[in-house]
Amino acid sequence: MPIKGDTVFVATRNAGKLREFSLAFSSLGLKVKSLADFPDIPDVVEDGETFLENAMKKAKTVAEALQVPVLADDSGLCVGRLDGEPGVYSARYAGEHGNDQANNEKLLRELKKLPAWDTSGDSKSERIQEHWLSPAQFVCSLVLYDPANKKAYEAMGTVDGYITDHPRGEYGFGYDPLFYVPAYDCTMAQLSPEEKQRISHRGRALDALLTRLSSSFSE
């Protein structure tokens, strides 16, 4: 398996993502190191047209610099009524990379410019429906790149929900306070870290990747 020893190297400086990866891998007895541990490695420009292209570029670039297998993700929010925006620009939707508050505020502004969305065909209660602005999907592409054999292992995870009209919850990061999860009747930011890990796009992508790695190396 391309994860060697007790440490997983993850190509991110995002503190929220690092917490989620650390939580996920701690259950496997693995520690996580991120780009915060390697300040001499410059940021990788995320100029791909898809989440997978960006994840692949980050994983390969950092793995070749460190000469160890490296895991990278690219993830974001795709909003139905905005034709899939912010998509790969999720982290810099409002201009400044990683400014969660500005990104959330811009998302609400863009949605509130649109005509009211008819929720009459939905099965949820009217109390909840009146706060929905659009169907949406979180998407995560994961790539684990091994520089020893120049092989990449890919996985993807998604979770469907709705954008609400104002933030709710204190957990998570990014667009979590606006992303309503029908199965839990709350936003992603109202879930505990453990609950979010079980159902989030990143958690599902990681489960898929680990399943793929296990099957690949048991053959």
C-alpha positions as CSV (number, residue, x, y, z in Angstrom):
1,M,0.0,0.0,0.0
2,P,1.4,3.5,-0.9
3,I,0.7,4.8,2.7
4,K,4.0,3.9,4.3
5,G,4.7,3.9,8.1
6,D,2.4,5.7,10.5
7,T,2.1,9.0,8.7
8,V,-0.1,10.3,5.9
9,F,1.2,13.3,4.0
10,V,-1.6,15.6,2.9
11,A,-1.1,18.5,0.4
12,T,-3.1,21.2,2.2
13,R,-2.7,24.2,4.4
14,N,-6.4,24.4,5.1
15,A,-6.9,24.0,8.8
16,G,-10.5,22.7,8.4
17,K,-9.5,20.0,6.0
18,L,-6.5,19.1,8.1
19,R,-8.8,18.6,11.2
20,E,-11.1,16.3,9.1
21,F,-8.2,14.2,7.7
22,S,-6.6,13.9,11.1
23,L,-9.9,12.7,12.6
24,A,-10.4,10.2,9.8
25,F,-6.9,8.7,9.9
26,S,-6.6,8.7,13.7
27,S,-9.2,5.9,13.7
28,L,-6.7,3.9,11.6
29,G,-3.8,4.7,13.9
30,L,-2.2,7.1,11.4
31,K,-0.9,10.6,12.0
32,V,-1.2,13.4,9.4
33,K,1.4,15.9,8.2
34,S,0.4,18.8,6.0
35,L,2.1,21.6,4.0
36,A,2.2,23.5,7.3
37,D,5.0,21.1,8.3
38,F,6.9,22.0,5.1
39,P,7.0,25.8,4.8
40,D,9.6,25.7,2.0
41,I,7.2,24.0,-0.4
42,P,5.3,26.7,-2.3
43,D,1.5,26.7,-2.8
44,V,0.4,24.8,-5.9
45,V,-1.6,26.9,-8.3
46,E,-5.1,25.4,-8.7
47,D,-5.7,26.2,-12.3
48,G,-7.5,23.0,-13.4
49,E,-11.0,23.0,-14.9
50,T,-12.2,20.2,-12.7
51,F,-11.8,19.1,-9.0
52,L,-9.9,16.0,-10.2
53,E,-7.4,18.0,-12.2
54,N,-6.6,20.3,-9.2
55,A,-6.3,17.3,-6.8
56,M,-4.0,15.5,-9.2
57,K,-1.7,18.5,-9.7
58,K,-1.4,19.1,-6.0
59,A,-0.8,15.4,-5.1
60,K,1.8,14.9,-7.9
61,T,3.7,18.2,-7.3
62,V,4.0,17.8,-3.6
63,A,4.8,14.0,-3.8
64,E,7.6,14.7,-6.2
65,A,9.0,17.4,-4.0
66,L,8.9,15.3,-0.8
67,Q,9.5,11.9,-2.5
68,V,6.8,10.3,-0.5
69,P,3.2,9.3,-1.3
70,V,1.0,12.4,-0.9
71,L,-2.8,12.7,-0.6
72,A,-4.5,15.8,-2.1
73,D,-8.1,16.8,-2.4
74,D,-10.0,19.4,-4.3
75,S,-13.5,20.0,-3.2
76,G,-16.2,22.6,-3.4
77,L,-19.8,23.5,-3.7
78,C,-21.9,23.2,-6.9
79,V,-25.2,25.2,-6.7
80,G,-28.0,24.2,-9.1
81,R,-29.6,27.6,-9.6
82,L,-26.1,29.1,-10.3
83,D,-25.3,26.7,-13.1
84,G,-22.8,24.8,-10.9
85,E,-21.0,27.8,-9.4
86,P,-18.9,28.4,-7.4
87,G,-17.5,24.9,-8.4
88,V,-13.7,24.8,-8.6
89,Y,-13.6,28.5,-7.5
90,S,-15.3,27.7,-4.2
91,A,-12.4,28.7,-2.0
92,R,-11.9,32.0,-3.9
93,Y,-15.5,32.8,-4.9
94,A,-15.4,36.3,-3.5
95,G,-11.9,37.0,-4.6
96,E,-9.7,36.3,-1.6
97,H,-8.7,32.6,-1.2
98,G,-10.1,31.0,1.9
99,N,-12.3,33.9,3.1
100,D,-15.3,31.8,4.2
101,Q,-17.4,34.7,5.4
102,A,-17.0,36.6,2.1
103,N,-17.6,33.5,0.1
104,N,-20.8,32.8,2.0
105,E,-22.0,36.3,1.7
106,K,-21.4,36.4,-2.1
107,L,-23.3,33.1,-2.5
108,L,-26.3,34.5,-0.7
109,R,-26.2,37.7,-2.7
110,E,-26.1,35.8,-6.0
111,L,-29.0,33.5,-5.0
112,K,-31.2,36.3,-3.7
113,K,-30.9,38.1,-7.0
114,L,-32.8,35.2,-8.6
115,P,-36.6,34.8,-8.7
116,A,-38.0,32.9,-5.8
117,W,-37.6,29.2,-6.1
118,D,-40.8,27.1,-6.1
119,T,-40.5,24.5,-3.4
120,S,-44.1,23.3,-3.6
121,G,-43.1,19.9,-5.1
122,D,-40.8,19.1,-2.2
123,S,-41.8,16.7,0.6
124,K,-40.2,18.6,3.5
125,S,-42.2,20.8,5.8
126,E,-43.1,24.3,4.7
127,R,-41.2,25.7,7.7
128,I,-38.0,24.4,6.2
129,Q,-38.9,24.9,2.5
130,E,-39.4,28.7,2.9
131,H,-35.7,29.0,3.8
132,W,-34.3,27.0,0.9
133,L,-32.7,29.0,-1.9
134,S,-31.4,26.2,-4.2
135,P,-30.5,22.5,-4.5
136,A,-26.7,22.1,-4.1
137,Q,-24.1,19.4,-4.0
138,F,-20.7,19.2,-2.2
139,V,-18.1,17.4,-4.3
140,C,-14.7,16.1,-3.3
141,S,-12.0,14.6,-5.6
142,L,-9.1,12.8,-3.8
143,V,-5.9,11.7,-5.3
144,L,-3.1,9.7,-3.7
145,Y,0.1,9.9,-5.8
146,D,3.1,7.6,-5.3
147,P,6.2,9.0,-6.8
148,A,8.0,5.7,-6.5
149,N,5.9,4.1,-9.2
150,K,4.3,7.3,-10.6
151,K,0.9,5.9,-10.0
152,A,-2.2,7.8,-8.9
153,Y,-5.2,6.4,-7.0
154,E,-8.4,8.4,-7.4
155,A,-11.7,8.6,-5.6
156,M,-14.7,11.0,-5.5
157,G,-17.5,11.7,-3.0
158,T,-20.6,13.8,-3.1
159,V,-23.4,14.8,-0.8
160,D,-26.7,16.5,-1.8
161,G,-28.5,19.2,0.0
162,Y,-29.9,22.7,-0.2
163,I,-28.6,26.2,0.4
164,T,-30.4,28.0,3.2
165,D,-31.1,31.7,3.5
166,H,-28.8,32.4,6.4
167,P,-25.9,30.6,8.2
168,R,-26.6,28.0,11.0
169,G,-24.2,26.1,13.2
170,E,-20.8,26.6,14.7
171,Y,-18.9,23.5,13.4
172,G,-17.2,22.9,10.1
173,F,-15.9,25.5,7.7
174,G,-16.4,26.9,4.2
175,Y,-20.0,26.7,3.1
176,D,-21.0,24.3,5.8
177,P,-23.3,26.9,7.7
178,L,-25.4,27.3,4.5
179,F,-25.6,23.7,3.4
180,Y,-28.8,22.0,4.7
181,V,-28.7,18.2,4.9
182,P,-32.3,16.9,4.7
183,A,-31.5,13.5,6.3
184,Y,-30.4,15.3,9.5
185,D,-32.7,18.3,9.3
186,C,-29.8,20.7,9.9
187,T,-26.9,22.3,8.2
188,M,-23.5,20.7,7.8
189,A,-22.2,23.1,10.4
190,Q,-24.7,21.9,13.0
191,L,-23.3,18.3,12.8
192,S,-20.5,17.2,15.1
193,P,-17.2,16.5,13.5
194,E,-17.8,12.8,13.8
195,E,-21.3,13.0,12.3
196,K,-20.0,15.2,9.4
197,Q,-17.2,12.7,8.8
198,R,-19.7,9.9,8.3
199,I,-21.8,11.6,5.6
200,S,-19.7,14.4,4.1
201,H,-18.3,14.5,0.5
202,R,-14.8,14.3,1.9
203,G,-15.6,11.4,4.2
204,R,-17.2,9.5,1.4
205,A,-14.3,10.1,-1.0
206,L,-11.9,8.9,1.7
207,D,-13.9,5.7,2.3
208,A,-14.0,5.0,-1.4
209,L,-10.2,5.6,-1.7
210,L,-9.4,3.3,1.2
211,T,-11.6,0.6,-0.2
212,R,-9.9,0.9,-3.6
213,L,-6.5,0.8,-2.0
214,S,-7.4,-2.3,0.1
215,S,-8.7,-4.1,-3.0
216,S,-5.8,-3.1,-5.2
217,F,-3.2,-4.5,-2.7
218,S,-5.0,-7.6,-1.7
219,E,-5.1,-9.0,-5.2
